[in-house]
Amino acid sequence: MSKLVKIPGMVDPHTHMRDLDWSHKATFGTETAAAVAGGYWAVFDMPNTPPNTIDRAALDTKLASISQQAVCDWGVYAGASQADNTAEYAAMAADTCGLKIFNNATTGNLLISDQGMRAKHYAAWPGTRLIAVHAEGETVCDILELVREYGKRTHFLHISTAEEIDYLRDAKAEGLPVTLGVCPHHLFLNEDDEKQLGPYGRMKPGLKTANDVAALWQAIADGLVDIVESDHAPHTITEKESDTPPYGVPGLETTLPLMLTAAHEGRLSLERVVELVAEAPRRIWGLTCPPETYALVDLEATYTIARNTLIGASGWSPFEGMTVHGKVIETWIRGKQVYDGEQVTIEPGFGRNLFGDAS
């Protein structure tokens, strides 16, 4: 027996769609297709795919490509550069969903480890768009110092440890303008799973201890966590099975089913899932859900995550073999069905930029 629910306007503010110089991994077309299969209305793309989105020319290149291919709505981040690209911000900010600063090592070459340079980027970025940060461990405290100094809204991405949760719990109690997201791979897997997954469990931040996982779930229960975001980062199977497997795992198609499974198991309510994947990201980024924009989900449907259930370009998942409760059977955007439960039903280029002149 089916139990159908509509989830309005899901937004994933943390994806790496690839394309451009990394189109062999995935494209804006293939990964927005994965997004609508996962129930999403909109996804935001990170700036560390080469050519890095660190100046107006690179932004225009990305906007032109994604405009032609996307089957869901979208936003793109500007990236902070080690070489100091702050002079570009005035020309970029209005057409982006925010600025991304990589403060700890990850994929790409946008790491900024110098606190003085971080401060320069914080000072230069217009306050009309938020700043999203990759910050691990005590680096979270370094970034909180900048939030205190400049007062700019900051979203902490893929928080993964009890230590980081404690820092941000204190920051919210202090009244700082911060929000935080956690990822399904840090909620459903731990460092013991990495031994079994091998390169398919390799990501940044890496998988953590069972105690850290428990701290993330407690923070969700406490209302401290604002968003569950995928950190969707596809790589080819050949790359993952190479001698130097890259960091990152895909997640757009599995985030909602995993969270609905957690609701089925009583770990959180359905209402809390909707808040984490739809209502909170819309609120934080100031978005209004368009009419007739929703994922239609059958809460009673069960299936096992397998490579033949995925339509994203990478074709694998760290959650393969896991049985989930809850399946996206349709996705609608602005009154148009874009996914029918098996395939994409809308032409490339349907998606819109939710920010700037193209919105």
VOZA-928877 format. One record per residue (C-alpha): y, x, z; residue number from 1. Coordinates in steps of 0.2 Angstrom, whole numbers, plus 5000, padded with zeros to 4 digits. Each point is the difference from the previous one (the first is absolute). Layout:
REM residues N
ATOM    yy    xx    zz    i
ATOM     Y     X     Z  NUM
...
REM end
This chain:
REM residues 359
ATOM    yy    xx    zz    i
ATOM  5000  5000  5000    1
ATOM  5017  5006  4996    2
ATOM  5015  5002  5011    3
ATOM  5016  5003  4990    4
ATOM  5016  5006  5006    5
ATOM  5016  5005  4991    6
ATOM  5009  5016  5006    7
ATOM  5018  5001  4993    8
ATOM  5008  5015  4993    9
ATOM  4989  5015  5006   10
ATOM  5009  5017  4998   11
ATOM  4993  5017  5002   12
ATOM  5014  5013  5003   13
ATOM  4990  5015  4999   14
ATOM  4991  5004  4983   15
ATOM  4998  5015  4989   16
ATOM  4997  4992  4983   17
ATOM  4999  5016  4990   18
ATOM  5004  4999  4981   19
ATOM  5012  5011  4992   20
ATOM  4993  5018  5001   21
ATOM  4986  4994  5010   22
ATOM  4995  4985  4988   23
ATOM  4982  5008  4999   24
ATOM  4998  4994  5018   25
ATOM  5007  4982  4998   26
ATOM  5015  4991  4992   27
ATOM  5013  4987  5006   28
ATOM  4990  4988  4989   29
ATOM  4983  5004  5008   30
ATOM  5006  5000  5018   31
ATOM  5011  4985  5000   32
ATOM  4985  4991  4993   33
ATOM  4991  5007  5016   34
ATOM  5014  4993  5010   35
ATOM  4999  4982  4993   36
ATOM  4981  5001  5003   37
ATOM  5004  5004  5018   38
ATOM  5011  4985  5001   39
ATOM  5017  5009  4999   40
ATOM  5017  4993  4994   41
ATOM  5008  5018  5000   42
ATOM  4997  5018  5003   43
ATOM  5012  5015  5003   44
ATOM  4996  5016  4992   45
ATOM  5002  5017  5008   46
ATOM  5010  5015  4992   47
ATOM  4988  5014  5000   48
ATOM  4991  4997  4983   49
ATOM  5007  5013  4988   50
ATOM  5013  5000  4994   51
ATOM  5006  4997  5018   52
ATOM  5012  4985  5001   53
ATOM  5014  5012  5007   54
ATOM  5014  4997  4988   55
ATOM  5007  4986  4989   56
ATOM  4992  5006  4984   57
ATOM  4982  5000  5008   58
ATOM  5004  4983  5008   59
ATOM  5005  4993  4983   60
ATOM  4984  5007  4993   61
ATOM  4989  4991  5013   62
ATOM  5010  4984  4999   63
ATOM  4997  4999  4981   64
ATOM  4982  5003  5001   65
ATOM  4996  4988  5015   66
ATOM  5011  4987  4992   67
ATOM  4989  5000  4984   68
ATOM  4983  5000  5010   69
ATOM  5001  4991  5016   70
ATOM  4991  4983  5003   71
ATOM  5008  4998  5017   72
ATOM  5017  5002  5007   73
ATOM  5005  5017  5007   74
ATOM  5012  5013  5007   75
ATOM  5001  5019  4999   76
ATOM  5005  5012  5013   77
ATOM  5012  5015  4997   78
ATOM  4993  5016  5007   79
ATOM  5009  5013  5011   80
ATOM  4998  5018  4992   81
ATOM  4999  5017  5009   82
ATOM  5013  5006  4987   83
ATOM  5013  4987  5006   84
ATOM  5002  4986  4988   85
ATOM  5012  4990  5012   86
ATOM  5013  5000  4986   87
ATOM  4989  4989  4990   88
ATOM  4999  4986  5014   89
ATOM  5015  4990  4995   90
ATOM  4994  4998  4983   91
ATOM  4982  4996  5005   92
ATOM  5000  4989  5016   93
ATOM  5005  4983  4993   94
ATOM  4985  5000  4988   95
ATOM  4987  5005  5014   96
ATOM  4991  4993  5014   97
ATOM  5005  5015  5011   98
ATOM  4999  5018  5003   99
ATOM  4983  5009  5004  100
ATOM  5000  5016  5010  101
ATOM  4984  5010  5001  102
ATOM  5001  5009  5017  103
ATOM  4983  5006  5001  104
ATOM  4988  5008  4986  105
ATOM  4993  4988  4988  106
ATOM  4997  4998  4981  107
ATOM  5013  5007  4989  108
ATOM  5015  5012  5004  109
ATOM  5013  4989  5009  110
ATOM  4996  5007  5017  111
ATOM  5016  5002  5011  112
ATOM  4996  5009  5016  113
ATOM  5017  5007  5004  114
ATOM  5009  4988  5013  115
ATOM  5017  5005  4993  116
ATOM  4996  4995  4982  117
ATOM  4992  4984  5007  118
ATOM  5017  4996  5008  119
ATOM  5009  5003  4984  120
ATOM  4990  4987  4991  121
ATOM  5002  4988  5015  122
ATOM  5019  5002  4999  123
ATOM  5001  4998  4981  124
ATOM  4988  4985  4997  125
ATOM  5010  4984  4999  126
ATOM  4997  4988  5015  127
ATOM  4997  4985  4988  128
ATOM  4981  5005  4997  129
ATOM  4988  5006  5014  130
ATOM  4992  5017  5002  131
ATOM  4981  5001  5000  132
ATOM  4992  5016  5007  133
ATOM  4984  5009  5001  134
ATOM  5000  5007  5017  135
ATOM  4985  5006  5011  136
ATOM  4999  5005  5018  137
ATOM  5015  5007  5008  138
ATOM  5009  4999  4983  139
ATOM  5002  4982  5004  140
ATOM  5012  5005  5015  141
ATOM  5010  5011  4988  142
ATOM  5003  4985  4988  143
ATOM  5004  4989  5015  144
ATOM  5014  5012  5004  145
ATOM  5007  4998  4983  146
ATOM  4999  4981  5002  147
ATOM  5010  5001  5016  148
ATOM  5013  5011  4992  149
ATOM  5002  4990  4984  150
ATOM  4995  4983  5005  151
ATOM  4991  4997  4983  152
ATOM  4985  4988  4999  153
ATOM  4984  5010  4999  154
ATOM  4982  4994  4996  155
ATOM  4987  5012  5006  156
ATOM  4985  5000  4988  157
ATOM  4982  5001  5003  158
ATOM  5001  5003  5019  159
ATOM  4982  5006  5006  160
ATOM  4999  5006  5017  161
ATOM  5003  4994  5018  162
ATOM  5013  5014  5003  163
ATOM  5011  4993  4985  164
ATOM  4997  4982  5006  165
ATOM  5007  5005  5017  166
ATOM  5015  5009  4993  167
ATOM  5005  4984  4989  168
ATOM  4996  4988  5015  169
ATOM  5014  5010  5010  170
ATOM  5011  5000  4984  171
ATOM  4999  4981  4998  172
ATOM  5003  4998  5019  173
ATOM  5016  5011  4998  174
ATOM  5006  4988  4987  175
ATOM  4999  5012  4985  176
ATOM  5000  4992  4983  177
ATOM  4982  5005  4996  178
ATOM  4984  4991  4993  179
ATOM  4983  5007  4997  180
ATOM  4985  4997  4989  181
ATOM  4981  5004  5002  182
ATOM  4987  5002  4987  183
ATOM  4983  4992  4998  184
ATOM  4991  5016  4999  185
ATOM  5007  5005  5017  186
ATOM  4995  4984  5007  187
ATOM  4982  4998  4993  188
ATOM  4995  5019  4999  189
ATOM  5000  5015  5012  190
ATOM  4997  5018  4999  191
ATOM  4981  4998  5001  192
ATOM  5001  4989  4984  193
ATOM  5008  5015  4991  194
ATOM  4984  5010  5002  195
ATOM  4990  4986  4991  196
ATOM  5014  4997  4987  197
ATOM  5003  5018  4996  198
ATOM  5015  5001  4987  199
ATOM  5001  4981  4999  200
ATOM  5006  5001  5018  201
ATOM  5013  5013  4997  202
ATOM  5018  4994  5002  203
ATOM  5017  5004  5008  204
ATOM  5001  4996  5015  205
ATOM  4981  5003  5002  206
ATOM  4988  4989  5009  207
ATOM  5002  5001  5019  208
ATOM  4990  4997  5016  209
ATOM  4993  4984  5006  210
ATOM  5013  5000  5014  211
ATOM  5014  5001  4987  212
ATOM  4992  4986  4990  213
ATOM  4999  4989  5016  214
ATOM  5019  5004  5004  215
ATOM  5005  4994  4982  216
ATOM  4990  4983  5003  217
ATOM  5008  4998  5017  218
ATOM  5017  5003  4993  219
ATOM  4997  4986  4987  220
ATOM  4995  4989  5014  221
ATOM  5016  5005  5010  222
ATOM  5011  4995  4985  223
ATOM  5006  5018  4999  224
ATOM  4993  5003  4982  225
ATOM  5011  4992  4987  226
ATOM  4990  5002  4984  227
ATOM  4982  5004  4994  228
ATOM  5003  5010  4984  229
ATOM  4987  5007  4988  230
ATOM  5007  5018  4996  231
ATOM  4991  4997  4984  232
ATOM  4997  5017  4992  233
ATOM  4987  5000  4986  234
ATOM  4992  5016  4993  235
ATOM  4986  5001  4987  236
ATOM  4982  5002  5006  237
ATOM  4999  5016  4991  238
ATOM  5015  5007  5010  239
ATOM  4993  4993  5016  240
ATOM  4983  5009  4997  241
ATOM  5008  5017  4994  242
ATOM  5001  5015  5011  243
ATOM  5018  4996  5005  244
ATOM  5000  4981  5003  245
ATOM  5018  4993  5002  246
ATOM  5006  4990  5014  247
ATOM  5001  4981  4999  248
ATOM  4989  4984  4998  249
ATOM  5003  4983  4991  250
ATOM  5003  4985  5010  251
ATOM  5010  4986  4991  252
ATOM  4984  4989  4997  253
ATOM  4992  5003  5017  254
ATOM  5015  4998  5013  255
ATOM  5000  4981  5001  256
ATOM  4981  4997  5000  257
ATOM  4998  5013  5014  258
ATOM  5014  4992  5010  259
ATOM  4993  4983  4997  260
ATOM  4983  5007  5006  261
ATOM  5008  5006  5016  262
ATOM  5007  4982  5002  263
ATOM  4983  4993  4997  264
ATOM  4993  5011  5014  265
ATOM  5014  4995  5012  266
ATOM  5009  5016  5000  267
ATOM  5017  4992  4996  268
ATOM  5005  4983  4994  269
ATOM  5002  4994  4982  270
ATOM  5019  4997  5003  271
ATOM  5001  5018  5006  272
ATOM  4992  5006  4984  273
ATOM  5013  4990  4990  274
ATOM  5014  5008  5010  275
ATOM  4994  5018  4997  276
ATOM  4997  4999  4981  277
ATOM  5013  4987  4995  278
ATOM  5013  4994  5012  279
ATOM  5005  5016  5008  280
ATOM  5002  5011  4984  281
ATOM  5011  4986  4993  282
ATOM  5010  4999  5015  283
ATOM  5002  5019  5002  284
ATOM  5005  5002  4981  285
ATOM  5011  4984  5000  286
ATOM  4990  4991  4987  287
ATOM  4998  4982  4997  288
ATOM  4983  4994  4994  289
ATOM  5002  4991  4983  290
ATOM  4994  4982  4998  291
ATOM  4981  4999  4995  292
ATOM  4997  5018  5005  293
ATOM  4984  5002  5010  294
ATOM  4982  5006  5002  295
ATOM  4987  4986  5000  296
ATOM  4986  5006  5012  297
ATOM  4983  4993  5004  298
ATOM  4997  5005  5018  299
ATOM  4982  4995  4999  300
ATOM  4995  5011  4985  301
ATOM  4991  5016  5004  302
ATOM  4996  5015  4989  303
ATOM  4996  5018  5001  304
ATOM  5013  5013  4994  305
ATOM  4993  5009  4986  306
ATOM  5006  5010  4985  307
ATOM  4996  4985  4988  308
ATOM  5011  4989  5011  309
ATOM  5016  5010  4997  310
ATOM  5012  5000  4985  311
ATOM  5011  5015  5005  312
ATOM  4999  5015  4989  313
ATOM  4992  5012  5013  314
ATOM  4985  4988  5001  315
ATOM  4994  5005  5018  316
ATOM  5004  4996  5018  317
ATOM  4997  5008  5017  318
ATOM  4994  4983  5006  319
ATOM  4986  4998  4987  320
ATOM  4985  4992  5008  321
ATOM  5010  4990  5012  322
ATOM  4998  4981  5000  323
ATOM  5017  4991  5002  324
ATOM  5005  4982  5004  325
ATOM  5014  4993  4990  326
ATOM  5002  5001  4981  327
ATOM  5016  4998  4989  328
ATOM  4995  4987  4987  329
ATOM  5017  4998  4992  330
ATOM  5017  5009  5001  331
ATOM  5016  4991  4994  332
ATOM  5018  5007  4997  333
ATOM  5015  4990  4996  334
ATOM  4989  4985  4995  335
ATOM  4989  5010  4989  336
ATOM  4982  5004  5003  337
ATOM  4998  5019  4999  338
ATOM  4982  5002  5006  339
ATOM  4986  4987  4999  340
ATOM  4987  5008  5012  341
ATOM  4992  5011  4986  342
ATOM  5014  5007  4989  343
ATOM  5019  5001  4997  344
ATOM  5007  4985  4991  345
ATOM  5018  5006  4996  346
ATOM  5007  5012  4987  347
ATOM  5006  5017  5005  348
ATOM  5019  5000  5003  349
ATOM  4999  4984  5010  350
ATOM  5005  5009  5016  351
ATOM  5018  5002  5006  352
ATOM  5009  5013  5010  353
ATOM  5005  4991  5016  354
ATOM  5015  5012  5003  355
ATOM  5015  5005  4990  356
ATOM  5007  4995  4983  357
ATOM  4983  4995  4993  358
ATOM  4996  4988  5014  359
REM end
